[in-house]
Amino acid sequence: MSNEIRVRFAPSPTGYLHVGGLRTALYNYLYAKKVGGKFILRIEDTDRTRYVEGAVENLIRSLKLVGLDFDEGPDVGGEFGPYFQSQRNDLYNLHIEELLEKDKAYRCFCSSEDLQKMREESLAKGLDTRYDGRCRHLAPEQVEAKIAAGEPYVIREKIPTEGEMFFHDATLCFQMWQSCASCHPIDGRPHPLNWDLLNDGIGNPKNTRSLLLSHETPPVMITGVRDKAETAVRAGIRYIQFAVRPEEDARVIDEYLRSLTPLPSPHMVKSRWTGKIKLSKDARKGKKTFKKAKCFQCHAGPYYTDKRKYDVGTANANEESKAFDTPSLIEVWRTAPYLNDGRAATMKDVLTTFNENGKHGKTSGLSEEEIQQLAEYVLSL
């Protein structure tokens, strides 16, 4: 790697060169000459709405007029060109696509009118003026629909929210070694380990649950020991992290958890005719079996849970309660192992091996093919 010093002056052609800009250019020029480096001129011309015709020519002419000759830049060239930012769009687009693919950025479809309205509403409430992130949580199909409709958009970087930072910050813990993300490491989803928490007795370790939709599907925790997610967040801070934190910390963690959205199941397939994502042939048959096996009686509604507790015959001898909360089946494809203690490695195990008594759906009379189709449907949700 070269140790050569390279400094740059990067004006925007939104007007003519003024004395403040000239001073900045002079400081860069003098430093480059002092250390034997290079003085670079780069034109930041990506904001075409404010572009002023003739401004670039004025900038170059003004610099040369006062003797600030640049070593690389427009008219001069150099090995790191082009030196107009607008001519580097292909390179930037590659990195934009990479950020989108890695979920580090998102498309924002808000108009200037939308942004002005947000600003006015924040000012009226005495709040700081900032973008509220509404497009950050658009579902993939919503984004595709807006793109197909020709709606203009900009790319925004996914800066972690305050709640997301607190969720991952182990220094908030009294012993400074664990955070919420220690057990829920990927966007609030679980790792495949059991934990023996004291909120429901001792000697009965529980499988870690996903926090997706937890605020919409109370009660929470496997035994339903907390009446709602808000209670669980505050109890977790106090009794798991052994910390005393301001209420605002818990509130922004709630906000972060509410922002989590389900990802489409990899068990879904794309239609050859419409290109839309749909259930596979086996999953469609499994949907019928879902009713036949009476699964819908407990896993009901838009979140596939009736929010009640049942004894499904999987409690161990140390359980204070034999009844467990009915979990949502949304995104269950990514939360194995299953059941209260993680004993079921696969969905088929849930339906067969650990359902001998028929308390967890009427599956004993189903054929092997029906079991497979039922599992495929559940894993598609």
MARSETI-491840 format. One record per residue (C-alpha): residue number from 1; x, y, z. Coordinates in steps of 0.5 Angstrom, whole numbers. Layout:
BEGIN
+-----+-------+-------+-------+
| num |     x |     y |     z |
+-----+-------+-------+-------+
| NUM |     X |     Y |     Z |
...
+-----+-------+-------+-------+
# end
This chain:
BEGIN
+-----+-------+-------+-------+
| num |     x |     y |     z |
+-----+-------+-------+-------+
|   1 |     0 |     0 |     0 |
|   2 |     3 |     7 |    -2 |
|   3 |     4 |    12 |     4 |
|   4 |     3 |    18 |    -1 |
|   5 |    -2 |    23 |     2 |
|   6 |    -8 |    25 |    -2 |
|   7 |   -12 |    30 |     0 |
|   8 |   -18 |    33 |    -4 |
|   9 |   -23 |    39 |    -5 |
|  10 |   -30 |    36 |    -7 |
|  11 |   -35 |    42 |    -8 |
|  12 |   -42 |    41 |   -11 |
|  13 |   -44 |    45 |   -17 |
|  14 |   -50 |    48 |   -14 |
|  15 |   -47 |    55 |   -14 |
|  16 |   -41 |    59 |   -15 |
|  17 |   -34 |    58 |   -11 |
|  18 |   -35 |    62 |    -5 |
|  19 |   -29 |    65 |     0 |
|  20 |   -31 |    59 |     5 |
|  21 |   -30 |    54 |     0 |
|  22 |   -23 |    57 |    -3 |
|  23 |   -21 |    57 |     4 |
|  24 |   -22 |    50 |     5 |
|  25 |   -18 |    48 |    -2 |
|  26 |   -12 |    53 |     0 |
|  27 |   -11 |    49 |     7 |
|  28 |   -12 |    42 |     3 |
|  29 |    -7 |    45 |    -3 |
|  30 |    -2 |    48 |     2 |
|  31 |    -2 |    41 |     6 |
|  32 |    -1 |    37 |     0 |
|  33 |     5 |    41 |    -2 |
|  34 |     8 |    41 |     5 |
|  35 |     8 |    33 |     5 |
|  36 |    10 |    32 |    -2 |
|  37 |     3 |    29 |    -3 |
|  38 |    -3 |    30 |    -8 |
|  39 |    -8 |    35 |    -9 |
|  40 |   -15 |    32 |   -12 |
|  41 |   -21 |    36 |   -14 |
|  42 |   -27 |    32 |   -14 |
|  43 |   -34 |    34 |   -17 |
|  44 |   -40 |    32 |   -12 |
|  45 |   -45 |    33 |   -18 |
|  46 |   -50 |    27 |   -16 |
|  47 |   -55 |    32 |   -13 |
|  48 |   -58 |    34 |   -20 |
|  49 |   -64 |    38 |   -17 |
|  50 |   -59 |    43 |   -15 |
|  51 |   -54 |    43 |   -21 |
|  52 |   -53 |    50 |   -23 |
|  53 |   -50 |    50 |   -30 |
|  54 |   -43 |    53 |   -31 |
|  55 |   -42 |    52 |   -24 |
|  56 |   -36 |    47 |   -25 |
|  57 |   -33 |    51 |   -30 |
|  58 |   -33 |    57 |   -25 |
|  59 |   -30 |    53 |   -20 |
|  60 |   -24 |    50 |   -24 |
|  61 |   -23 |    57 |   -27 |
|  62 |   -23 |    60 |   -20 |
|  63 |   -18 |    55 |   -17 |
|  64 |   -13 |    56 |   -23 |
|  65 |   -14 |    64 |   -22 |
|  66 |   -11 |    64 |   -15 |
|  67 |    -6 |    59 |   -17 |
|  68 |    -9 |    52 |   -13 |
|  69 |    -7 |    48 |   -19 |
|  70 |   -10 |    41 |   -18 |
|  71 |    -6 |    34 |   -19 |
|  72 |   -12 |    30 |   -21 |
|  73 |   -19 |    32 |   -23 |
|  74 |   -23 |    34 |   -29 |
|  75 |   -19 |    36 |   -35 |
|  76 |   -13 |    34 |   -31 |
|  77 |   -15 |    26 |   -31 |
|  78 |   -11 |    21 |   -26 |
|  79 |   -11 |    14 |   -25 |
|  80 |   -17 |    14 |   -20 |
|  81 |   -22 |    17 |   -24 |
|  82 |   -27 |    19 |   -26 |
|  83 |   -27 |    25 |   -22 |
|  84 |   -35 |    27 |   -23 |
|  85 |   -39 |    23 |   -18 |
|  86 |   -44 |    22 |   -23 |
|  87 |   -40 |    18 |   -27 |
|  88 |   -39 |    13 |   -22 |
|  89 |   -46 |    11 |   -21 |
|  90 |   -45 |     4 |   -24 |
|  91 |   -40 |     3 |   -18 |
|  92 |   -44 |     6 |   -13 |
|  93 |   -50 |     2 |   -15 |
|  94 |   -46 |    -5 |   -14 |
|  95 |   -45 |    -3 |    -7 |
|  96 |   -52 |    -1 |    -6 |
|  97 |   -55 |    -8 |    -9 |
|  98 |   -50 |   -11 |    -4 |
|  99 |   -53 |    -7 |     2 |
| 100 |   -60 |    -9 |     0 |
| 101 |   -58 |   -16 |     0 |
| 102 |   -55 |   -16 |     6 |
| 103 |   -61 |   -12 |     9 |
| 104 |   -56 |    -6 |    11 |
| 105 |   -60 |    -1 |     7 |
| 106 |   -68 |    -1 |     5 |
| 107 |   -72 |     3 |    -1 |
| 108 |   -75 |     9 |     2 |
| 109 |   -81 |    11 |    -2 |
| 110 |   -83 |    18 |     2 |
| 111 |   -84 |    24 |    -2 |
| 112 |   -82 |    31 |     0 |
| 113 |   -89 |    32 |     2 |
| 114 |   -89 |    26 |     6 |
| 115 |   -82 |    28 |    10 |
| 116 |   -85 |    36 |    10 |
| 117 |   -91 |    33 |    14 |
| 118 |   -87 |    29 |    19 |
| 119 |   -82 |    35 |    20 |
| 120 |   -88 |    39 |    22 |
| 121 |   -92 |    34 |    26 |
| 122 |   -85 |    33 |    30 |
| 123 |   -84 |    40 |    31 |
| 124 |   -91 |    41 |    33 |
| 125 |   -90 |    36 |    39 |
| 126 |   -83 |    39 |    41 |
| 127 |   -79 |    33 |    38 |
| 128 |   -73 |    33 |    34 |
| 129 |   -74 |    33 |    27 |
| 130 |   -72 |    26 |    24 |
| 131 |   -75 |    21 |    19 |
| 132 |   -79 |    16 |    23 |
| 133 |   -77 |    10 |    19 |
| 134 |   -84 |     8 |    16 |
| 135 |   -81 |     5 |    10 |
| 136 |   -76 |     1 |    13 |
| 137 |   -81 |    -4 |    15 |
| 138 |   -84 |    -5 |     9 |
| 139 |   -86 |   -12 |     7 |
| 140 |   -82 |   -15 |     1 |
| 141 |   -88 |   -16 |    -3 |
| 142 |   -90 |    -8 |    -2 |
| 143 |   -83 |    -6 |    -4 |
| 144 |   -84 |   -10 |   -11 |
| 145 |   -91 |    -7 |   -12 |
| 146 |   -88 |     0 |   -11 |
| 147 |   -83 |    -1 |   -16 |
| 148 |   -87 |    -4 |   -21 |
| 149 |   -92 |     2 |   -20 |
| 150 |   -86 |     6 |   -22 |
| 151 |   -86 |    10 |   -15 |
| 152 |   -79 |    14 |   -14 |
| 153 |   -75 |    12 |    -8 |
| 154 |   -68 |    13 |    -5 |
| 155 |   -64 |     8 |    -1 |
| 156 |   -63 |     9 |     6 |
| 157 |   -58 |     6 |    11 |
| 158 |   -61 |     1 |    16 |
| 159 |   -58 |     5 |    22 |
| 160 |   -59 |     1 |    28 |
| 161 |   -65 |     4 |    32 |
| 162 |   -64 |     6 |    40 |
| 163 |   -68 |     0 |    42 |
| 164 |   -64 |    -5 |    37 |
| 165 |   -58 |    -3 |    40 |
| 166 |   -60 |    -4 |    48 |
| 167 |   -63 |   -11 |    45 |
| 168 |   -56 |   -12 |    43 |
| 169 |   -52 |    -9 |    49 |
| 170 |   -49 |   -13 |    54 |
| 171 |   -46 |    -8 |    58 |
| 172 |   -53 |    -6 |    61 |
| 173 |   -53 |   -13 |    64 |
| 174 |   -51 |   -12 |    72 |
| 175 |   -45 |   -17 |    70 |
| 176 |   -44 |   -14 |    63 |
| 177 |   -44 |   -21 |    60 |
| 178 |   -51 |   -22 |    57 |
| 179 |   -56 |   -18 |    53 |
| 180 |   -63 |   -20 |    50 |
| 181 |   -59 |   -22 |    44 |
| 182 |   -55 |   -27 |    48 |
| 183 |   -61 |   -32 |    47 |
| 184 |   -65 |   -29 |    41 |
| 185 |   -59 |   -27 |    37 |
| 186 |   -62 |   -26 |    30 |
| 187 |   -67 |   -21 |    30 |
| 188 |   -70 |   -23 |    36 |
| 189 |   -71 |   -30 |    34 |
| 190 |   -68 |   -36 |    38 |
| 191 |   -62 |   -40 |    39 |
| 192 |   -63 |   -48 |    40 |
| 193 |   -61 |   -48 |    47 |
| 194 |   -65 |   -49 |    53 |
| 195 |   -65 |   -44 |    59 |
| 196 |   -68 |   -46 |    66 |
| 197 |   -71 |   -39 |    69 |
| 198 |   -73 |   -38 |    76 |
| 199 |   -80 |   -35 |    73 |
| 200 |   -83 |   -42 |    73 |
| 201 |   -79 |   -46 |    78 |
| 202 |   -73 |   -49 |    78 |
| 203 |   -71 |   -56 |    74 |
| 204 |   -75 |   -55 |    68 |
| 205 |   -71 |   -52 |    63 |
| 206 |   -75 |   -49 |    57 |
| 207 |   -73 |   -48 |    50 |
| 208 |   -72 |   -41 |    47 |
| 209 |   -78 |   -38 |    44 |
| 210 |   -78 |   -33 |    38 |
| 211 |   -80 |   -26 |    40 |
| 212 |   -83 |   -24 |    33 |
| 213 |   -90 |   -22 |    34 |
| 214 |   -89 |   -23 |    42 |
| 215 |   -93 |   -16 |    43 |
| 216 |   -99 |   -19 |    39 |
| 217 |   -99 |   -26 |    42 |
| 218 |  -100 |   -25 |    49 |
| 219 |   -99 |   -28 |    54 |
| 220 |   -91 |   -29 |    53 |
| 221 |   -86 |   -34 |    56 |
| 222 |   -87 |   -42 |    54 |
| 223 |   -92 |   -42 |    61 |
| 224 |   -95 |   -36 |    59 |
| 225 |   -92 |   -33 |    66 |
| 226 |   -92 |   -26 |    64 |
| 227 |   -99 |   -23 |    62 |
| 228 |   -96 |   -19 |    56 |
| 229 |   -89 |   -18 |    52 |
| 230 |   -88 |   -11 |    56 |
| 231 |   -88 |   -14 |    62 |
| 232 |   -83 |   -20 |    60 |
| 233 |   -78 |   -14 |    57 |
| 234 |   -78 |   -11 |    64 |
| 235 |   -78 |   -17 |    68 |
| 236 |   -72 |   -19 |    63 |
| 237 |   -68 |   -13 |    65 |
| 238 |   -69 |   -14 |    72 |
| 239 |   -69 |   -21 |    74 |
| 240 |   -65 |   -24 |    68 |
| 241 |   -60 |   -18 |    67 |
| 242 |   -60 |   -16 |    74 |
| 243 |   -61 |    -9 |    72 |
| 244 |   -65 |    -3 |    74 |
| 245 |   -66 |     1 |    68 |
| 246 |   -70 |     7 |    66 |
| 247 |   -77 |     6 |    63 |
| 248 |   -75 |     9 |    57 |
| 249 |   -70 |     3 |    55 |
| 250 |   -75 |    -2 |    56 |
| 251 |   -80 |     2 |    52 |
| 252 |   -75 |     3 |    46 |
| 253 |   -74 |    -5 |    46 |
| 254 |   -81 |    -6 |    46 |
| 255 |   -81 |    -1 |    40 |
| 256 |   -76 |    -5 |    37 |
| 257 |   -79 |   -12 |    38 |
| 258 |   -85 |    -9 |    35 |
| 259 |   -82 |    -7 |    29 |
| 260 |   -80 |   -14 |    27 |
| 261 |   -83 |   -17 |    21 |
| 262 |   -84 |   -25 |    19 |
| 263 |   -79 |   -27 |    13 |
| 264 |   -82 |   -31 |     7 |
| 265 |   -81 |   -39 |     8 |
| 266 |   -76 |   -42 |     4 |
| 267 |   -82 |   -48 |     3 |
| 268 |   -86 |   -43 |    -1 |
| 269 |   -85 |   -44 |    -8 |
| 270 |   -86 |   -39 |   -14 |
| 271 |   -91 |   -39 |   -19 |
| 272 |   -89 |   -40 |   -26 |
| 273 |   -95 |   -36 |   -29 |
| 274 |   -95 |   -30 |   -24 |
| 275 |   -88 |   -30 |   -21 |
| 276 |   -92 |   -30 |   -14 |
| 277 |   -90 |   -34 |    -8 |
| 278 |   -95 |   -39 |    -6 |
| 279 |   -96 |   -46 |    -2 |
| 280 |   -93 |   -52 |    -6 |
| 281 |   -97 |   -57 |    -8 |
| 282 |   -96 |   -61 |    -2 |
| 283 |   -97 |   -55 |     3 |
| 284 |  -104 |   -54 |     0 |
| 285 |  -106 |   -61 |     1 |
| 286 |  -103 |   -60 |     8 |
| 287 |  -107 |   -54 |     9 |
| 288 |  -113 |   -59 |     9 |
| 289 |  -110 |   -64 |    14 |
| 290 |  -109 |   -58 |    18 |
| 291 |  -116 |   -58 |    19 |
| 292 |  -117 |   -65 |    19 |
| 293 |  -112 |   -66 |    25 |
| 294 |  -116 |   -61 |    29 |
| 295 |  -110 |   -56 |    29 |
| 296 |  -114 |   -50 |    27 |
| 297 |  -117 |   -51 |    34 |
| 298 |  -111 |   -48 |    38 |
| 299 |  -107 |   -45 |    32 |
| 300 |  -113 |   -40 |    30 |
| 301 |  -113 |   -33 |    27 |
| 302 |  -108 |   -29 |    23 |
| 303 |  -102 |   -31 |    28 |
| 304 |  -104 |   -38 |    28 |
| 305 |  -105 |   -38 |    36 |
| 306 |  -111 |   -37 |    40 |
| 307 |  -107 |   -35 |    46 |
| 308 |  -109 |   -40 |    51 |
| 309 |  -105 |   -45 |    55 |
| 310 |  -106 |   -53 |    54 |
| 311 |  -103 |   -59 |    57 |
| 312 |  -101 |   -63 |    51 |
| 313 |   -97 |   -68 |    55 |
| 314 |   -90 |   -66 |    54 |
| 315 |   -89 |   -63 |    61 |
| 316 |   -84 |   -66 |    66 |
| 317 |   -84 |   -68 |    73 |
| 318 |   -81 |   -61 |    75 |
| 319 |   -86 |   -57 |    72 |
| 320 |   -91 |   -53 |    77 |
| 321 |   -96 |   -52 |    71 |
| 322 |   -97 |   -58 |    66 |
| 323 |  -100 |   -53 |    61 |
| 324 |   -96 |   -49 |    56 |
| 325 |   -98 |   -43 |    52 |
| 326 |  -100 |   -44 |    45 |
| 327 |   -94 |   -41 |    40 |
| 328 |   -95 |   -37 |    34 |
| 329 |   -94 |   -42 |    28 |
| 330 |   -91 |   -36 |    24 |
| 331 |   -84 |   -37 |    22 |
| 332 |   -84 |   -43 |    25 |
| 333 |   -79 |   -46 |    20 |
| 334 |   -73 |   -42 |    23 |
| 335 |   -75 |   -44 |    30 |
| 336 |   -73 |   -51 |    31 |
| 337 |   -72 |   -55 |    36 |
| 338 |   -79 |   -55 |    38 |
| 339 |   -84 |   -56 |    44 |
| 340 |   -83 |   -53 |    51 |
| 341 |   -76 |   -57 |    52 |
| 342 |   -74 |   -57 |    45 |
| 343 |   -74 |   -65 |    45 |
| 344 |   -77 |   -65 |    38 |
| 345 |   -72 |   -64 |    33 |
| 346 |   -77 |   -63 |    27 |
| 347 |   -84 |   -62 |    26 |
| 348 |   -85 |   -69 |    24 |
| 349 |   -83 |   -71 |    31 |
| 350 |   -88 |   -66 |    34 |
| 351 |   -93 |   -69 |    30 |
| 352 |   -91 |   -76 |    31 |
| 353 |   -86 |   -78 |    36 |
| 354 |   -88 |   -73 |    42 |
| 355 |   -96 |   -74 |    40 |
| 356 |   -97 |   -81 |    42 |
| 357 |  -103 |   -79 |    47 |
| 358 |  -106 |   -74 |    41 |
| 359 |  -107 |   -68 |    46 |
| 360 |  -103 |   -64 |    41 |
| 361 |  -107 |   -65 |    35 |
| 362 |  -111 |   -72 |    32 |
| 363 |  -105 |   -74 |    28 |
| 364 |  -105 |   -82 |    30 |
| 365 |  -110 |   -84 |    24 |
| 366 |  -106 |   -80 |    19 |
| 367 |  -102 |   -83 |    14 |
| 368 |   -94 |   -82 |    13 |
| 369 |   -96 |   -78 |     7 |
| 370 |  -101 |   -74 |    10 |
| 371 |   -96 |   -73 |    16 |
| 372 |   -91 |   -70 |    11 |
| 373 |   -96 |   -66 |     8 |
| 374 |   -98 |   -63 |    14 |
| 375 |   -91 |   -61 |    16 |
| 376 |   -90 |   -58 |    10 |
| 377 |   -96 |   -53 |    11 |
| 378 |   -94 |   -51 |    18 |
| 379 |   -87 |   -50 |    16 |
| 380 |   -89 |   -46 |    10 |
| 381 |   -93 |   -41 |    15 |
+-----+-------+-------+-------+
# end
